[in-house]
Amino acid sequence: MSSDQLLAFETDCHLFKGCGFEAPSVWSFIFDPMFTVGGIDFNKPMLLAVLGTAIILTFFWMAFSNPKVVPGKLQMVAEAGYEFVRKGIAREVIGKKGEPFVPLLVSLFFFVWMMNLWALIPVAQFPVTSVIAYPAGLAIVVWATYMTVTFKTNGFVGGIRNLCVPSGLPKPIYVILTPIEFVSNIFVRPFTLAVRLFANMFAGHVLILIFTIATWYMLGTVLGTVYATASFAMTIVLTVFELFIQALQAYVFTVLTATYLSQALEEAH
C-alpha cells in the first residue's frame, strides 16, 4: 500500500467527509529497503521470496529426510504434491522422457504457488510474482533450459529445424512460417510466460486492494456502512477466487514449461 493510502487511513478519510478516494497504483508495488545484508538491500518482496524458498526447502526436507514405507502425514502430503506434478504434468505432457525434468517442474510449481500465496498470508499480504522481475527471472530459467535441451537433443542444425521448421507442410508455406516460428519460440514464449503470471497476480492484488480500501473509505454514516458491507463482501469473494487463481497460475506456468520441454525433446525431421 502506498504512503498516500496509508495517510488516508491515518487521517480517518471517509466518503462523506469530503476527501478523495486514494486508489491503488503502481506505488502499491514499490517498497523501500527493509535492511541490508552483504551490501544487498532487501525489500519486502525479496524477503518474502527468500522466506518462501526456505519454507519449501524445509517442508520437503522434513518430509523426505527420513522416508518411511508407511508415510506419516507430512510425507503423505509431500508425496501427493510430488506425484501430482510427476504424473499429472510431466508424464501427461512429456511422457516417459519427462522423468529427468520432474525435479525442475516440481520446484517451479511449488515456488510459483508459494510466491502467489503470500498475497493472502497475514502480515505479508503481497504476491511476489506481481513484481515483474520474479516471473521474468523464472521465464529466463525455463527459456535457457528449453534452448539447452533443444540443441542437446537435436544438435545445432536439428535444433534450428526444431524451433523454426515444422514438418509435414508444403514448402512455400515455410517462407512465411519459419520467421514466425523463430520469433514465437525464441522471443514470444518467454515473454508471454512471464507476463501471464505477472499480469494475473498484479490484477488480482489491485482488485483486492481496491475493495479493501473502499471498505474503510465508505464507513462513517449509515448509508456508507451499507456500501462498506457490500465492499467487504466483495473482498471476501475476491480473496476466495484469488486462492483458485494462485494455484491455477502455478499449474499453467508448469504445464507450459513441460510443453516447451516436450517440443525440445522431439526429433527434427
Rosetta blueprint (number, residue, H / E / L):
1 M L
2 S L
3 S H
4 D H
5 Q H
6 L H
7 L H
8 A H
9 F H
10 E H
11 T L
12 D L
13 C L
14 H L
15 L H
16 F H
17 K H
18 G L
19 C L
20 G L
21 F L
22 E L
23 A L
24 P L
25 S L
26 V H
27 W H
28 S H
29 F H
30 I L
31 F L
32 D L
33 P L
34 M L
35 F E
36 T E
37 V E
38 G L
39 G L
40 I E
41 D E
42 F E
43 N L
44 K H
45 P H
46 M H
47 L H
48 L H
49 A H
50 V H
51 L H
52 G H
53 T H
54 A H
55 I H
56 I H
57 L H
58 T H
59 F H
60 F H
61 W H
62 M H
63 A H
64 F H
65 S L
66 N L
67 P L
68 K L
69 V L
70 V L
71 P L
72 G L
73 K H
74 L H
75 Q H
76 M H
77 V H
78 A H
79 E H
80 A H
81 G H
82 Y H
83 E H
84 F H
85 V H
86 R H
87 K H
88 G H
89 I H
90 A H
91 R H
92 E H
93 V H
94 I H
95 G L
96 K H
97 K H
98 G H
99 E H
100 P H
101 F H
102 V H
103 P H
104 L H
105 L H
106 V H
107 S H
108 L H
109 F H
110 F H
111 F H
112 V H
113 W H
114 M H
115 M H
116 N H
117 L H
118 W H
119 A H
120 L H
121 I L
122 P L
123 V L
124 A L
125 Q L
126 F L
127 P L
128 V H
129 T H
130 S H
131 V L
132 I L
133 A H
134 Y H
135 P H
136 A H
137 G H
138 L H
139 A H
140 I H
141 V H
142 V H
143 W H
144 A H
145 T H
146 Y H
147 M H
148 T H
149 V H
150 T H
151 F H
152 K H
153 T H
154 N H
155 G H
156 F H
157 V H
158 G H
159 G H
160 I H
161 R H
162 N H
163 L H
164 C H
165 V L
166 P L
167 S L
168 G L
169 L L
170 P L
171 K H
172 P H
173 I H
174 Y H
175 V H
176 I H
177 L H
178 T H
179 P H
180 I H
181 E H
182 F H
183 V H
184 S H
185 N H
186 I H
187 F H
188 V H
189 R H
190 P H
191 F H
192 T H
193 L H
194 A H
195 V H
196 R H
197 L H
198 F H
199 A H
200 N H
201 M H
202 F H
203 A H
204 G H
205 H H
206 V H
207 L H
208 I H
209 L H
210 I H
211 F H
212 T H
213 I H
214 A H
215 T H
216 W H
217 Y H
218 M L
219 L L
220 G L
221 T L
222 V H
223 L H
224 G H
225 T H
226 V H
227 Y H
228 A H
229 T H
230 A H
231 S H
232 F H
233 A H
234 M H
235 T H
236 I H
237 V H
238 L H
239 T H
240 V H
241 F H
242 E H
243 L H
244 F H
245 I H
246 Q H
247 A H
248 L H
249 Q H
250 A H
251 Y H
252 V H
253 F H
254 T H
255 V H
256 L H
257 T H
258 A H
259 T H
260 Y H
261 L H
262 S H
263 Q H
264 A H
265 L L
266 E L
267 E L
268 A L
269 H L
